[in-house]
């Protein structure tokens, strides 16, 4: 079980990247959004939301267990939050290379800057839920930013 938790928490070991582990961990999320989740939300938004909620809850548990294994709060090797953050960022966006790149850039920006309430969550909420929620907040900002840019681009 320990090996499985580490595999999942580290985003298939991308969290072990020597630099920018969060950026490396965002790549599997981008791939999952493109290959698995975009077809799912195109089929049924409700199905996507249910699956995402279940995966998010399970990821909170995995991130919490990984903190115990690594003996460190929000260890940089834990990137499951970036994986699901990228999936949330890309929600309902076109799956073109431009939008994938835009979503990736915006998510990394908001995940780094941590605008309110992401920074507050990051500092004050303990455990796996805190690990996951600050990135979900960053993903919501990134998604909204990309949606606004998409709207403007189509109306200019």
Backbone as CSV, one residue per row, in Angstrom:
resi,resn,N_x,N_y,N_z,CA_x,CA_y,CA_z,C_x,C_y,C_z
1,UNK,0.828,-1.197,0.000,0.000,0.000,0.000,0.870,1.257,0.000
2,UNK,1.974,1.219,0.729,2.878,2.372,0.809,3.390,2.749,-0.592
3,UNK,3.794,1.758,-1.377,4.320,2.010,-2.724,3.244,2.613,-3.623
4,UNK,2.004,2.137,-3.493,0.909,2.676,-4.300,0.610,4.130,-3.921
5,UNK,0.607,4.421,-2.632,0.389,5.795,-2.175,1.473,6.713,-2.733
6,UNK,2.725,6.286,-2.666,3.822,7.105,-3.191,3.673,7.296,-4.696
7,UNK,3.344,6.232,-5.424,3.172,6.327,-6.877,2.096,7.350,-7.236
8,UNK,0.955,7.254,-6.563,-0.156,8.169,-6.861,0.168,9.579,-6.400
9,UNK,0.644,9.728,-5.170,0.921,11.057,-4.606,1.976,11.814,-5.390
10,UNK,2.937,11.093,-5.956,4.014,11.740,-6.703,3.704,11.853,-8.196
11,UNK,2.454,11.615,-8.571,2.073,11.764,-9.975,2.879,10.854,-10.876
12,UNK,2.885,9.561,-10.558,3.671,8.565,-11.310,5.160,8.927,-11.255
13,UNK,5.591,9.366,-10.089,6.986,9.710,-9.769,7.473,11.025,-10.381
14,UNK,6.605,11.804,-11.030,7.040,13.095,-11.562,7.398,14.065,-10.440
15,UNK,6.870,13.822,-9.247,7.191,14.664,-8.097,8.643,14.553,-7.657
16,UNK,9.344,13.570,-8.177,10.769,13.412,-7.856,11.673,14.230,-8.790
17,UNK,11.089,15.020,-9.679,11.904,15.879,-10.553,12.800,16.753,-9.678
18,UNK,14.087,16.869,-10.030,15.017,17.596,-9.163,14.724,19.094,-9.034
19,UNK,14.106,19.669,-10.048,13.677,21.072,-9.966,12.250,21.162,-10.498
20,UNK,11.504,22.115,-9.984,10.135,22.395,-10.445,9.267,21.142,-10.436
21,UNK,9.222,20.455,-9.306,8.429,19.224,-9.230,6.944,19.495,-9.464
22,UNK,6.454,20.644,-9.037,5.051,20.985,-9.280,4.757,21.141,-10.756
23,UNK,5.684,21.736,-11.475,5.523,21.885,-12.921,5.567,20.517,-13.586
24,UNK,6.518,19.689,-13.171,6.600,18.330,-13.719,5.343,17.542,-13.397
25,UNK,4.810,17.715,-12.191,3.605,17.013,-11.787,2.353,17.490,-12.494
26,UNK,2.399,18.680,-13.072,1.248,19.191,-13.816,1.107,18.510,-15.175
27,UNK,2.188,17.990,-15.703,2.156,17.376,-17.034,1.242,16.148,-17.088
28,UNK,1.324,15.215,-16.120,0.366,14.104,-16.173,-1.089,14.577,-16.085
29,UNK,-1.340,15.646,-15.356,-2.694,16.192,-15.272,-3.178,16.724,-16.603
30,UNK,-2.280,17.365,-17.323,-2.603,17.882,-18.653,-2.944,16.731,-19.594
31,UNK,-2.154,15.671,-19.527,-2.387,14.495,-20.375,-3.709,13.818,-20.008
32,UNK,-3.971,13.678,-18.697,-5.235,13.076,-18.270,-6.435,13.917,-18.695
33,UNK,-6.311,15.234,-18.582,-7.402,16.114,-19.000,-7.706,15.914,-20.478
34,UNK,-6.669,15.837,-21.278,-6.817,15.720,-22.731,-7.358,14.351,-23.149
35,UNK,-6.778,13.282,-22.603,-7.114,11.938,-23.066,-8.344,11.320,-22.403
36,UNK,-8.562,11.627,-21.123,-9.620,10.932,-20.383,-10.756,11.858,-19.973
37,UNK,-10.419,12.975,-19.342,-11.472,13.786,-18.741,-12.226,14.659,-19.739
38,UNK,-11.575,15.199,-20.754,-12.308,15.996,-21.749,-13.374,15.155,-22.455
39,UNK,-13.040,13.932,-22.899,-14.116,13.111,-23.487,-15.242,12.824,-22.482
40,UNK,-14.882,12.691,-21.201,-15.895,12.423,-20.191,-16.825,13.616,-20.023
41,UNK,-16.280,14.842,-19.904,-17.176,15.983,-19.703,-17.925,16.340,-20.979
42,UNK,-17.390,15.944,-22.136,-18.150,16.143,-23.370,-19.337,15.183,-23.428
43,UNK,-19.180,14.002,-22.840,-20.251,13.013,-22.772,-21.276,13.407,-21.713
44,UNK,-20.773,13.754,-20.515,-21.675,14.098,-19.410,-20.925,14.924,-18.363
45,UNK,-21.318,16.158,-18.222,-20.706,17.019,-17.210,-20.978,16.463,-15.814
46,UNK,-22.166,15.941,-15.597,-22.517,15.371,-14.287,-21.609,14.186,-13.966
47,UNK,-21.405,13.297,-14.920,-20.510,12.156,-14.711,-19.104,12.646,-14.374
48,UNK,-18.611,13.626,-15.130,-17.279,14.175,-14.847,-17.224,14.715,-13.419
49,UNK,-18.201,15.510,-13.014,-18.188,16.117,-11.677,-18.213,15.061,-10.576
50,UNK,-18.982,14.001,-10.781,-19.030,12.922,-9.792,-17.678,12.220,-9.707
51,UNK,-17.113,11.872,-10.851,-15.806,11.194,-10.877,-14.734,12.102,-10.286
52,UNK,-14.751,13.379,-10.657,-13.752,14.315,-10.138,-13.870,14.444,-8.620
53,UNK,-15.087,14.550,-8.108,-15.294,14.674,-6.655,-14.772,13.442,-5.917
54,UNK,-15.034,12.271,-6.465,-14.536,11.037,-5.849,-13.007,11.005,-5.879
55,UNK,-12.426,11.339,-7.027,-10.958,11.359,-7.138,-10.343,12.420,-6.225
56,UNK,-11.007,13.567,-6.109,-10.503,14.625,-5.242,-10.494,14.171,-3.788
57,UNK,-11.590,13.559,-3.341,-11.667,13.063,-1.959,-10.604,11.989,-1.714
58,UNK,-10.451,11.070,-2.653,-9.430,10.029,-2.515,-8.032,10.645,-2.502
59,UNK,-7.820,11.684,-3.299,-6.515,12.346,-3.361,-6.196,13.088,-2.066
60,UNK,-7.216,13.619,-1.397,-6.997,14.236,-0.082,-6.437,13.198,0.881
61,UNK,-7.015,12.003,0.857,-6.544,10.918,1.720,-5.117,10.510,1.333
62,UNK,-4.871,10.331,0.033,-3.536,9.930,-0.443,-2.497,10.985,-0.062
63,UNK,-2.808,12.259,-0.275,-1.857,13.327,0.061,-1.557,13.337,1.556
64,UNK,-2.569,13.111,2.374,-2.359,13.044,3.824,-1.467,11.882,4.224
65,UNK,-1.704,10.719,3.623,-0.852,9.557,3.920,0.572,9.797,3.427
66,UNK,0.710,10.442,2.279,2.050,10.729,1.739,2.812,11.691,2.649
67,UNK,2.106,12.655,3.232,2.757,13.548,4.202,3.329,12.740,5.363
68,UNK,2.579,11.762,5.822,3.062,10.907,6.913,4.276,10.086,6.470
69,UNK,4.234,9.546,5.261,5.346,8.738,4.743,6.596,9.586,4.592
70,UNK,6.440,10.774,4.001,7.597,11.652,3.770,7.986,12.444,5.013
71,UNK,7.135,12.376,6.043,7.366,13.061,7.317,7.579,14.560,7.136
72,UNK,6.752,15.138,6.258,6.864,16.567,5.984,5.532,17.079,5.449
73,UNK,5.110,18.215,5.958,3.873,18.852,5.505,4.034,19.315,4.064
74,UNK,3.081,18.962,3.215,3.041,19.354,1.801,4.409,19.209,1.135
75,UNK,5.006,18.054,1.292,6.312,17.750,0.702,6.282,18.029,-0.802
76,UNK,7.366,18.562,-1.341,7.408,18.925,-2.757,7.234,17.730,-3.678
77,UNK,7.475,16.528,-3.190,7.284,15.328,-4.014,5.810,14.997,-4.208
78,UNK,4.947,15.527,-3.350,3.503,15.290,-3.471,2.964,16.228,-4.542
79,UNK,2.588,15.661,-5.678,2.097,16.479,-6.799,0.719,16.036,-7.293
80,UNK,0.057,15.161,-6.543,-1.294,14.766,-6.937,-2.208,15.995,-6.997
81,UNK,-1.898,17.014,-6.194,-2.667,18.251,-6.229,-2.487,18.977,-7.555
82,UNK,-1.285,18.944,-8.112,-1.048,19.542,-9.426,-1.727,18.736,-10.531
83,UNK,-1.726,17.415,-10.390,-2.367,16.563,-11.393,-3.850,16.912,-11.501
84,UNK,-4.553,16.881,-10.381,-5.983,17.200,-10.426,-6.227,18.684,-10.661
85,UNK,-5.283,19.526,-10.244,-5.399,20.954,-10.527,-5.417,21.239,-12.019
86,UNK,-4.586,20.517,-12.767,-4.576,20.701,-14.224,-5.879,20.212,-14.839
87,UNK,-6.403,19.111,-14.339,-7.692,18.604,-14.845,-8.774,19.660,-14.614
88,UNK,-8.825,20.232,-13.421,-9.819,21.262,-13.111,-9.594,22.520,-13.942
89,UNK,-8.350,22.874,-14.175,-8.042,24.049,-14.997,-8.608,23.907,-16.393
90,UNK,-8.502,22.727,-16.966,-8.898,22.518,-18.355,-10.390,22.247,-18.537
91,UNK,-11.135,22.184,-17.443,-12.564,21.872,-17.493,-13.307,22.772,-18.476
92,UNK,-13.945,22.161,-19.455,-14.767,22.797,-20.486,-13.996,23.706,-21.441
93,UNK,-12.684,23.656,-21.415,-11.902,24.417,-22.386,-11.677,23.563,-23.630
94,UNK,-11.497,24.201,-24.789,-11.173,23.428,-25.985,-9.828,22.707,-25.796
95,UNK,-9.739,21.497,-26.280,-8.517,20.708,-26.117,-7.588,20.884,-27.319
96,UNK,-7.250,22.135,-27.597,-6.268,22.428,-28.641,-4.929,22.697,-27.957
97,UNK,-3.856,22.629,-28.723,-2.539,22.840,-28.113,-2.442,24.235,-27.512
98,UNK,-3.107,25.235,-28.098,-3.056,26.599,-27.562,-3.721,26.684,-26.188
99,UNK,-4.875,26.063,-26.067,-5.562,26.093,-24.772,-4.861,25.219,-23.737
100,UNK,-4.301,24.107,-24.172,-3.523,23.283,-23.248,-2.335,24.079,-22.710
101,UNK,-1.654,24.802,-23.589,-0.512,25.623,-23.160,-0.971,26.779,-22.274
102,UNK,-2.071,27.425,-22.643,-2.611,28.528,-21.841,-3.025,28.039,-20.455
103,UNK,-3.745,26.936,-20.403,-4.165,26.385,-19.123,-2.972,26.015,-18.253
104,UNK,-1.978,25.399,-18.860,-0.766,25.016,-18.131,-0.082,26.250,-17.550
105,UNK,0.101,27.280,-18.379,0.758,28.514,-17.929,-0.040,29.188,-16.807
106,UNK,-1.352,29.326,-16.997,-2.174,30.005,-15.984,-2.216,29.225,-14.681
107,UNK,-2.324,27.898,-14.772,-2.346,27.117,-13.540,-1.035,27.236,-12.784
108,UNK,0.080,27.135,-13.488,1.374,27.263,-12.814,1.514,28.654,-12.197
109,UNK,1.043,29.685,-12.892,1.096,31.057,-12.372,0.273,31.178,-11.083
110,UNK,-0.984,30.764,-11.126,-1.847,30.903,-9.949,-1.437,29.957,-8.820
111,UNK,-0.887,28.795,-9.163,-0.412,27.882,-8.124,0.812,28.452,-7.421
112,UNK,1.616,29.196,-8.131,2.812,29.818,-7.547,2.455,31.066,-6.747
113,UNK,1.609,31.922,-7.318,1.240,33.188,-6.681,0.295,32.962,-5.495
114,UNK,-0.574,31.986,-5.591,-1.539,31.620,-4.551,-2.415,32.801,-4.124
115,UNK,-3.243,33.320,-5.051,-4.136,34.418,-4.678,-5.185,33.948,-3.667
116,UNK,-5.721,34.908,-2.922,-6.721,34.589,-1.900,-7.857,33.781,-2.507
117,UNK,-8.296,32.751,-1.867,-7.908,32.220,-0.571,-6.865,31.094,-0.621
118,UNK,-6.260,30.861,-1.792,-5.309,29.744,-1.929,-4.154,29.844,-0.928
119,UNK,-3.574,31.027,-0.775,-2.463,31.202,0.158,-2.869,30.941,1.593
120,UNK,-4.049,31.400,1.946,-4.575,31.178,3.298,-4.794,29.680,3.550
121,UNK,-5.370,29.002,2.579,-5.578,27.556,2.688,-4.234,26.859,2.831
122,UNK,-3.281,27.248,2.005,-1.945,26.639,2.028,-1.287,26.793,3.400
123,UNK,-1.437,27.965,3.998,-0.790,28.230,5.293,-1.532,27.613,6.469
124,UNK,-2.847,27.554,6.411,-3.617,27.223,7.615,-4.313,25.867,7.635
125,UNK,-4.586,25.294,6.479,-5.333,24.037,6.483,-4.366,22.860,6.478
126,UNK,-4.417,22.048,7.506,-3.472,20.926,7.598,-3.927,19.711,6.793
127,UNK,-3.005,18.791,6.625,-3.315,17.493,6.038,-3.535,17.515,4.543
128,UNK,-3.976,16.376,4.061,-4.174,16.194,2.633,-5.208,17.127,2.040
129,UNK,-6.220,17.491,2.818,-7.238,18.415,2.316,-6.626,19.777,2.007
130,UNK,-5.749,20.256,2.883,-5.056,21.519,2.631,-4.159,21.444,1.411
131,UNK,-3.464,20.315,1.263,-2.586,20.107,0.098,-3.407,20.242,-1.183
132,UNK,-4.588,19.640,-1.192,-5.409,19.609,-2.401,-6.180,20.901,-2.659
133,UNK,-6.722,21.511,-1.601,-7.623,22.654,-1.793,-6.940,23.907,-2.319
134,UNK,-5.693,24.164,-1.922,-5.057,25.382,-2.440,-4.833,25.265,-3.948
135,UNK,-4.548,24.062,-4.426,-4.363,23.881,-5.869,-5.693,23.906,-6.619
136,UNK,-6.751,23.408,-5.990,-8.058,23.506,-6.618,-8.464,24.973,-6.754
137,UNK,-8.160,25.772,-5.750,-8.439,27.209,-5.819,-7.649,27.852,-6.962
138,UNK,-6.360,27.521,-7.067,-5.534,28.042,-8.169,-6.104,27.596,-9.512
139,UNK,-6.590,26.363,-9.582,-7.158,25.839,-10.827,-8.432,26.592,-11.217
140,UNK,-9.240,26.944,-10.233,-10.460,27.709,-10.523,-10.095,29.070,-11.099
141,UNK,-9.123,29.740,-10.498,-8.642,31.016,-11.052,-8.115,30.831,-12.471
142,UNK,-7.323,29.790,-12.689,-6.746,29.546,-14.014,-7.837,29.252,-15.040
143,UNK,-8.819,28.446,-14.657,-9.907,28.119,-15.570,-10.706,29.371,-15.926
144,UNK,-11.043,30.162,-14.915,-11.797,31.388,-15.182,-11.007,32.337,-16.075
145,UNK,-9.699,32.456,-15.818,-8.850,33.294,-16.668,-8.833,32.808,-18.104
146,UNK,-8.709,31.518,-18.288,-8.691,30.948,-19.642,-10.055,31.104,-20.313
147,UNK,-11.138,30.939,-19.545,-12.481,31.118,-20.115,-12.682,32.560,-20.587
148,UNK,-12.214,33.522,-19.784,-12.329,34.934,-20.170,-11.511,35.203,-21.429
149,UNK,-10.276,34.707,-21.458,-9.438,34.902,-22.646,-10.043,34.234,-23.871
150,UNK,-10.637,33.066,-23.708,-11.310,32.379,-24.825,-12.499,33.205,-25.337
151,UNK,-13.278,33.731,-24.410,-14.426,34.558,-24.784,-13.970,35.796,-25.547
152,UNK,-12.974,36.485,-25.019,-12.461,37.698,-25.674,-11.902,37.362,-27.058
153,UNK,-11.144,36.283,-27.155,-10.531,35.898,-28.431,-11.598,35.599,-29.497
154,UNK,-12.721,35.053,-29.091,-13.767,34.715,-30.051,-14.677,35.895,-30.381
155,UNK,-14.538,36.988,-29.636,-15.409,38.150,-29.873,-14.655,39.392,-30.314
156,UNK,-13.438,39.199,-30.727,-12.658,40.347,-31.222,-12.598,40.284,-32.727
